[in-house]
Amino acid sequence: MTTRELNKNLLKNGSYINGVWHNSDASKFEVSNPATGNNIIAVSSASADDTTQAVDAAVAAMPAWRAKTAKQRAEVLHRWFELIMQHQDDLAAILTAEQGKPLTEARGEIAYGANYIQWFSEEAKRIYGDTIPGASPGSRVVVIKQGVGVVSAITPWNFPNAMITRKAAPALAAGCAFVVKAASETPLSALALAELGEQAGIPAGIFNVIVSDNARAVGNVLTGDPRIAKFTFTGSTAVGKKLLEQCASTVKKTSMELGGNAPFIVFDDADLDAAVQGAMVSKFRNAGQTCVCSNRLFVQSGVYQKFSEKLVHAVNKLKMGDGSDSNVDIGPLINLEAAESVSELVAQALKGGAKTLVGGAVNEPGSRYFQATVLSNVTADMSVATEEIFGPVAPLIKFETEEEVIGLANDTDVGLASYIYTRDIGRVWRVCEALEYGMVGINEGIISNEMAPFGGVKQSGMGREGSKYGIEDYLEIKYLCMGGLDR
Ligand code: SIN
């Protein structure tokens, strides 16, 4: 794909701060296409001072935005949703060009991201408080909820659109102003969102996008500026921990959507075709580069052989290539380091006794394309099962009993998504209640949507995104104690 095919009106080359595009020649970095390695566009890199300017703008703009009625904010958000959906194909082309996922998935992400805006435009009008019986005859207790204040965010490259909208939409719905640093690998989707936000009528200073290859300088402002009330992050657990430390000195409210190590459990009584279909979508979506991708496939001994044969059959049908080709099912990994890290995990597993049933390597040395892979004879202590793979590798681990697999599944510091396949309703409840995870897919391989609470437990983070719970992370509770009412 060449830049000529991308919609020029949506293709921006610098940060969007206080309603103004910032593109100077002072410091630039290239955004490249992972499918080809070709550069798409050079983008101006924002500095710490630029980021502080965005915070200044957010602080100044927020009172007027907060003073609007919920319905007025909802109308602006709804227009943003509509414009995004009108430009779904253009946005998907930009997303595929900078991120590498196939066009069908990119179109899906644009709709997925837009759905958060639609959902929270509706939730803006449902920020309800409470009344509580007074402690004395002349008193009444009222609880109101108000937007938390200026919100800052750092978002990842694997979902360059949806990870922004599911943070920005509840923030704006709650009356907050928002400053996001988009991933330096994928800034273009974020900037296109800002362009459409402006067209939708989001006032200057309310939605600011920082693009920069100086993550540390920008991150220090977003986690350290005392005027920012809340910080939200999606990314790895290791980086999340550092950012949490940085937020501590100004006691920011935080929500963190961090790493996962999802177990995908297939019991003997499962509908095997459904389980294979679920494994395919949950494992190979975005070439395995999602926090909710199944990472360890536990298969009960009675169906292990049959499930692996069916899975290999399905994997053999996947077409790998440049995502801009509409026949492609699986694109490249984001960069060479990612391909090397997946190769290393597979090499260690093979050394430990695992066997390759299909795939197992990059297409050719030095390539970002890692083949869709199934490994058998994997044991739970191998690094391919203890670490987040973030690549298209399905390690199969045999188990015997329900108790054993619950123990294996929970034997990790993280707890984001998990999946079980069984037709036994009693087992569904027993296993779901025992799994230490924020989300469980029951006979479902894709569970993310705007109406459901997305988030994890343990070191997978804190807070929930989407759903009626998602807006709570952007609100503060204020207790009003009214006295003297009997005089
Ligand atoms: C993620 O990988 O962080 C998000 C995945 C999703 O929203 O389904």
Residues whose N, C-alpha, C, O or C-beta is under 5 A from the ligand:
A	BS01	SIN	Q289 T290 C291 V292 S448
